[in-house]
Amino acid sequence: MLRLALKMLFGDTAKFLMLVAGLVFATFLMAQQSAVFCGLMSWTTATLKNVPAPIWVVEAKVEQVNETNPLLDTDVARVRSVDSVAWAAPIYSGILRVRLQNGNFKIIQLMGIDATTFAGAPAKLKEGRIEDLRLPHAVIIDDLAVKRLAEERGSIVKLGDTFEINDQEARVVGIADTVQSFTGGPYVWTTYERALQYAPAQRKMLSAVIAAPRPGISEEQCAADIRRETRLAAFLNRGFEFGADQDFNTSTVWWYVRNTGIPFSFGITVAIGFIVGIAISCQTFYSFVLEHMKHLGALKAMGTSTWTLCLMLLTQAFTVGLIGYGIGLFFTARFAFPALENEQPPFYMPEIVPPAVLGVILFICGLSALLGIWRVARLEPAMVFRG
């Protein structure tokens, strides 16, 4: 009987293709928009990924990494004085403008790190050496800056090229492999002291303190000790986790979720995909059942149980759902290739997205099948002999 159900499904080509098309569109819209949203949220924590450190210490009222409230320079020593801290180093983070040789201006994310330990330096360098950062006017740029800070379209920035930050020379001594910033500006590293010279002067310049626990002491315990003894906020740097209130990645992502319209915008698009999937699938599948009502009535007149007919409808609905889901996920993957290569738009698909979308698609198919089941349950076998 299940084979017969599939023959009925594939035999009605127009209805079959319309059902598949609706579910393909719904799958692609929900999966692609969810991945772009997650990619955009991953950009908000780019600084935490590009400046690797187990613990970030910031001012007590700070909630996310892109909006810091400056600390006093003495706060570095206060953090170092905590017994469970192995080391602590200052970090400057600020958005500045650079002036190229041709007079154009670009926005950058300037990072100032400790010149002695290089704590907070990029994890991977494509070119150059981190030690060269001690040279006069030396900076390390990321792979985005290689194109963004080029003087002419199509050209790239090379080691030894120069530009100006706040009317002071900056010479490229290294190129790092990094994650793109949410602000869109490339990352530029220099020493902490030189960053204070580049940046506009103000009373407090220290953006954050990065630290690590002593051997044998957990990061959670070290962060708790810092909070207790310094009255500053100490966040872990582990990656987004639901319910991880003391993780800076999680705190940053939730700040953007609560305070921006980004989730609402993407949520509306995902909801449209869900609604379109339901509308097309339910209407088309119900129409498909009505057209084959005489065949179903004949089967029921020959002794086929209502349960078997319902199983046939479920088989048809879920077969279409799995085919549409597979094709929709294929198109999402095809979209991901250029997005990942060009880093535009942001694209990151967590492991939970594909099964979540599959669950939604199966729910849509189940709802469509229920309409048909409701109609079949009321079917009288005698109707096949009428007219």
C-alpha positions as CSV (number, residue, x, y, z in Angstrom):
1,M,0.0,0.0,0.0
2,L,2.9,2.4,0.7
3,R,4.2,1.7,-2.8
4,L,0.8,2.6,-4.2
5,A,0.8,5.8,-2.1
6,L,4.1,6.8,-3.7
7,K,2.9,6.0,-7.2
8,M,-0.1,8.2,-6.6
9,L,2.2,11.0,-5.3
10,F,4.7,10.9,-8.2
11,G,2.0,10.3,-10.7
12,D,0.5,13.8,-10.1
13,T,3.5,15.7,-11.3
14,A,2.1,19.2,-11.0
15,K,1.0,18.8,-7.4
16,F,4.2,17.0,-6.5
17,L,6.4,19.7,-7.9
18,M,4.3,22.4,-6.2
19,L,4.6,20.7,-2.8
20,V,8.4,20.2,-3.2
21,A,8.9,23.8,-4.4
22,G,7.0,25.2,-1.4
23,L,9.1,23.1,1.1
24,V,12.3,23.9,-0.7
25,F,11.6,27.6,-0.4
26,A,10.6,27.3,3.3
27,T,13.8,25.2,4.1
28,F,16.1,27.6,2.2
29,L,14.6,30.7,3.8
30,M,14.7,29.3,7.4
31,A,18.1,27.7,7.1
32,Q,19.8,30.5,5.2
33,Q,18.5,33.3,7.3
34,S,19.3,31.4,10.6
35,A,22.8,30.9,9.4
36,V,23.3,34.6,8.4
37,F,21.9,35.7,11.8
38,C,24.3,33.3,13.6
39,G,27.1,34.6,11.4
40,L,26.3,38.2,12.2
41,M,26.2,37.4,15.9
42,S,29.6,35.7,15.6
43,W,30.9,39.0,14.3
44,T,29.9,40.8,17.4
45,T,32.3,38.6,19.4
46,A,35.2,38.9,16.9
47,T,37.4,40.8,19.3
48,L,37.2,37.9,21.8
49,K,38.2,35.5,19.1
50,N,41.0,37.7,17.7
51,V,42.4,38.5,21.1
52,P,42.8,35.1,22.7
53,A,42.8,35.3,26.5
54,P,41.1,33.0,29.1
55,I,39.7,35.9,31.2
56,W,38.6,39.5,30.4
57,V,38.4,42.0,33.2
58,V,36.4,45.2,32.4
59,E,34.6,47.9,34.3
60,A,31.8,46.6,36.5
61,K,28.9,48.0,34.3
62,V,30.2,46.7,31.0
63,E,28.0,44.1,29.3
64,Q,29.5,43.5,25.9
65,V,33.0,43.6,24.4
66,N,32.4,46.3,21.8
67,E,31.3,48.9,24.3
68,T,33.9,49.2,27.0
69,N,34.2,51.8,29.8
70,P,37.9,52.7,30.4
71,L,39.7,51.6,33.5
72,L,42.5,53.2,35.5
73,D,46.1,52.1,34.6
74,T,46.4,50.9,38.2
75,D,43.7,48.3,37.6
76,V,46.3,46.1,35.8
77,A,48.3,45.9,39.0
78,R,45.2,45.2,41.1
79,V,44.4,42.3,38.9
80,R,47.9,41.0,39.0
81,S,47.8,41.2,42.8
82,V,45.0,38.5,43.0
83,D,46.7,35.3,44.2
84,S,45.0,33.0,41.7
85,V,46.1,35.1,38.6
86,A,49.2,33.8,36.8
87,W,49.5,36.9,34.6
88,A,47.6,40.0,33.5
89,A,48.1,42.4,30.7
90,P,46.6,45.7,29.5
91,I,44.5,46.0,26.3
92,Y,43.5,49.1,24.4
93,S,40.6,48.7,22.0
94,G,39.2,51.6,20.0
95,I,37.7,52.6,16.6
96,L,40.0,55.1,14.8
97,R,40.4,56.5,11.3
98,V,43.5,55.9,9.2
99,R,44.6,58.1,6.3
100,L,46.1,56.4,3.3
101,Q,48.8,57.8,1.1
102,N,46.3,58.9,-1.6
103,G,44.3,60.8,1.0
104,N,41.5,58.4,1.5
105,F,40.2,57.6,5.1
106,K,39.2,54.2,6.4
107,I,37.9,53.0,9.8
108,I,39.9,50.5,11.8
109,Q,39.7,48.6,15.1
110,L,43.0,49.4,16.8
111,M,44.2,46.9,19.4
112,G,47.0,47.8,21.8
113,I,48.8,44.8,23.5
114,D,51.6,44.4,26.0
115,A,55.0,44.9,24.3
116,T,56.7,42.5,26.7
117,T,54.5,39.4,26.7
118,F,52.5,40.1,23.5
119,A,49.5,38.8,25.4
120,G,46.4,39.4,23.2
121,A,48.4,39.1,19.9
122,P,46.6,37.4,17.0
123,A,46.8,33.6,17.2
124,K,47.8,33.1,13.6
125,L,50.2,35.3,11.5
126,K,50.2,34.8,7.7
127,E,53.3,37.0,7.2
128,G,55.8,38.7,9.5
129,R,56.9,38.1,13.1
130,I,55.1,39.2,16.3
131,E,58.5,40.4,17.7
132,D,58.7,43.0,14.9
133,L,55.8,44.8,16.7
134,R,58.5,46.4,18.9
135,L,60.0,48.2,16.0
136,P,59.2,52.0,15.6
137,H,55.8,52.7,14.2
138,A,55.1,49.0,13.7
139,V,51.6,47.6,13.3
140,I,50.2,44.2,12.3
141,I,47.0,44.3,10.1
142,D,44.5,41.5,9.5
143,D,43.7,39.9,6.2
144,L,40.7,42.2,5.7
145,A,43.0,45.3,5.9
146,V,45.1,43.9,3.1
147,K,42.3,44.9,0.7
148,R,40.5,47.6,2.7
149,L,43.7,49.8,3.2
150,A,45.0,49.4,-0.3
151,E,45.4,52.8,-2.1
152,E,43.9,51.5,-5.4
153,R,41.1,49.1,-6.2
154,G,42.6,45.7,-7.0
155,S,45.8,46.3,-5.2
156,I,46.8,44.9,-1.8
157,V,48.8,46.1,1.2
158,K,52.2,44.5,1.6
159,L,54.8,44.4,4.4
160,G,56.6,47.7,4.7
161,D,53.7,49.8,3.4
162,T,52.7,52.8,5.5
163,F,49.6,54.8,6.4
164,E,48.7,57.4,9.1
165,I,46.8,57.0,12.3
166,N,46.0,60.3,13.9
167,D,48.7,62.0,11.8
168,Q,51.3,59.5,12.9
169,E,53.0,57.0,10.7
170,A,52.1,53.3,10.9
171,R,54.3,50.7,9.1
172,V,53.0,47.2,8.4
173,V,55.3,44.5,9.8
174,G,52.8,41.6,9.8
175,I,49.5,40.2,8.5
176,A,47.2,38.2,10.7
177,D,44.4,35.7,9.9
178,T,41.4,37.0,11.9
179,V,37.6,37.0,12.2
180,Q,35.9,40.0,10.7
181,S,34.6,42.7,13.1
182,F,30.9,43.5,13.6
183,T,31.8,47.2,12.9
184,G,33.2,46.3,9.5
185,G,36.6,47.8,10.1
186,P,39.8,45.7,9.8
187,Y,41.9,45.0,12.9
188,V,45.2,46.7,13.5
189,W,47.5,45.6,16.3
190,T,50.3,47.6,17.9
191,T,51.9,47.9,21.3
192,Y,49.8,49.3,24.2
193,E,52.1,52.3,24.6
194,R,52.0,53.2,20.9
195,A,48.2,52.7,20.8
196,L,47.9,55.4,23.5
197,Q,49.9,57.7,21.2
198,Y,47.7,56.9,18.2
199,A,44.4,57.3,20.0
200,P,42.9,60.7,21.0
201,A,44.0,61.4,24.6
202,Q,41.6,61.1,27.5
203,R,41.9,60.7,31.2
204,K,41.5,56.9,31.2
205,M,42.7,54.8,28.3
206,L,42.8,51.2,29.5
207,S,40.0,49.3,27.8
208,A,40.3,46.0,29.5
209,V,42.7,43.7,31.3
210,I,43.3,40.1,30.1
211,A,44.4,37.5,32.5
212,A,44.9,33.8,33.0
213,P,44.7,31.6,36.2
214,R,47.6,29.9,37.9
215,P,48.1,26.1,37.2
216,G,45.7,24.0,39.2
217,I,43.1,26.8,39.5
218,S,40.0,26.8,37.3
219,E,39.1,29.8,35.2
220,E,35.8,30.1,37.0
221,Q,37.5,30.3,40.4
222,C,40.1,32.8,39.1
223,A,37.4,35.0,37.7
224,A,35.4,34.8,40.9
225,D,38.5,35.9,42.9
226,I,39.1,38.8,40.6
227,R,35.5,40.0,41.0
228,R,35.6,39.6,44.8
229,E,39.0,41.4,45.3
230,T,38.9,44.1,42.7
231,R,35.1,44.8,42.3
232,L,35.6,44.7,38.6
233,A,33.7,42.5,36.1
234,A,35.6,39.3,35.1
235,F,34.3,37.3,32.2
236,L,35.4,34.0,30.8
237,N,36.2,33.7,27.1
238,R,34.9,30.3,26.0
239,G,32.3,30.8,23.3
240,F,28.6,31.2,23.3
241,E,26.6,28.9,25.6
242,F,23.0,29.2,26.7
243,G,22.8,30.2,30.4
244,A,26.6,31.0,30.7
245,D,26.1,34.4,32.3
246,Q,29.8,34.8,33.1
247,D,31.0,34.2,29.6
248,F,31.8,37.4,27.6
249,N,30.7,35.8,24.3
250,T,27.3,34.9,25.7
251,S,26.9,38.3,27.4
252,T,27.8,40.1,24.2
253,V,25.4,38.1,22.0
254,W,22.5,38.6,24.4
255,W,23.2,42.3,24.6
256,Y,22.7,42.6,20.8
257,V,19.7,40.4,21.0
258,R,18.1,42.6,23.6
259,N,19.1,46.0,22.4
260,T,19.0,45.8,18.6
261,G,16.4,45.0,16.0
262,I,18.6,42.3,14.3
263,P,16.7,39.3,15.8
264,F,13.3,40.7,15.0
265,S,14.3,41.4,11.4
266,F,15.7,37.9,10.8
267,G,12.9,36.4,12.8
268,I,10.3,38.0,10.5
269,T,12.0,36.4,7.5
270,V,12.2,33.0,9.1
271,A,8.5,33.3,10.1
272,I,7.6,34.2,6.5
273,G,9.3,31.0,5.3
274,F,7.4,29.0,7.9
275,I,4.0,30.6,6.9
276,V,4.7,30.2,3.2
277,G,5.6,26.5,3.8
278,I,2.4,25.9,5.7
279,A,0.2,27.8,3.2
280,I,1.5,26.1,0.1
281,S,1.8,22.6,1.6
282,C,-1.5,22.5,3.3
283,Q,-3.5,23.9,0.4
284,T,-1.7,21.8,-2.3
285,F,-1.8,18.6,-0.3
286,Y,-5.5,19.0,0.6
287,S,-6.2,19.6,-3.1
288,F,-4.2,16.5,-3.9
289,V,-6.3,14.4,-1.5
290,L,-9.5,15.7,-2.9
291,E,-8.5,14.8,-6.5
292,H,-7.7,11.3,-5.4
293,M,-10.7,10.9,-3.1
294,K,-12.4,8.4,-5.5
295,H,-9.3,6.2,-5.5
296,L,-9.1,6.3,-1.7
297,G,-12.8,5.5,-1.6
298,A,-12.3,2.5,-3.8
299,L,-9.5,1.2,-1.6
300,K,-11.8,1.7,1.5
301,A,-14.6,-0.1,-0.3
302,M,-12.3,-3.1,-1.0
303,G,-11.6,-3.4,2.7
304,T,-8.6,-1.1,3.3
305,S,-8.7,0.3,6.9
306,T,-8.9,4.0,7.7
307,W,-5.6,3.6,9.5
308,T,-3.9,2.2,6.4
309,L,-5.2,5.1,4.3
310,C,-3.9,7.6,6.9
311,L,-0.5,5.9,6.9
312,M,-0.5,6.3,3.1
313,L,-1.2,10.1,3.5
314,L,1.6,10.4,6.1
315,T,4.0,8.6,3.8
316,Q,3.2,10.9,0.9
317,A,3.5,14.0,3.1
318,F,6.8,13.1,4.8
319,T,8.3,11.9,1.5
320,V,7.6,15.3,-0.1
321,G,9.0,16.9,3.1
322,L,12.3,15.0,3.1
323,I,12.8,15.7,-0.6
324,G,12.0,19.4,-0.2
325,Y,14.2,19.6,2.9
326,G,17.1,17.9,1.1
327,I,16.9,20.2,-2.0
328,G,16.5,23.3,0.2
329,L,19.5,22.4,2.3
330,F,21.5,21.9,-0.9
331,F,20.7,25.4,-2.1
332,T,21.6,26.7,1.3
333,A,25.0,25.0,1.0
334,R,25.5,26.4,-2.4
335,F,24.8,29.9,-1.0
336,A,27.3,29.3,1.7
337,F,30.3,28.7,-0.6
338,P,30.6,32.2,-2.0
339,A,29.5,33.7,1.4
340,L,32.4,31.8,3.2
341,E,34.9,32.7,0.5
342,N,34.0,36.4,0.4
343,E,33.0,36.7,4.1
344,Q,29.9,38.6,2.8
345,P,27.3,38.1,4.0
346,P,28.3,36.5,7.3
347,F,27.4,32.8,7.4
348,Y,27.7,30.4,10.3
349,M,25.4,27.4,10.7
350,P,25.5,25.8,14.2
351,E,24.9,22.1,14.4
352,I,21.4,22.6,15.8
353,V,20.1,24.5,12.7
354,P,19.7,21.6,10.2
355,P,17.8,19.3,12.6
356,A,15.7,22.3,13.9
357,V,14.7,23.2,10.3
358,L,14.0,19.5,9.6
359,G,11.7,19.4,12.6
360,V,9.8,22.4,11.4
361,I,9.5,21.0,7.9
362,L,8.2,17.7,9.3
363,F,5.7,19.6,11.4
364,I,4.5,21.4,8.3
365,C,4.1,18.1,6.5
366,G,2.4,16.5,9.5
367,L,-0.1,19.4,9.6
368,S,-0.7,19.0,5.9
369,A,-1.3,15.3,6.3
370,L,-3.8,15.9,9.2
371,L,-6.0,17.9,6.8
372,G,-6.1,15.0,4.4
373,I,-6.5,12.5,7.3
374,W,-9.5,14.5,8.5
375,R,-11.1,14.3,5.1
376,V,-10.3,10.6,4.6
377,A,-11.7,9.7,8.1
378,R,-15.1,11.1,7.0
379,L,-15.0,9.2,3.7
380,E,-17.9,6.9,2.9
381,P,-16.9,3.9,0.7
382,A,-20.3,4.1,-1.0
383,M,-19.3,7.3,-2.7
384,V,-17.2,5.4,-5.2
385,F,-20.4,3.8,-6.6
386,R,-22.3,7.1,-7.0
387,G,-22.7,9.0,-10.2
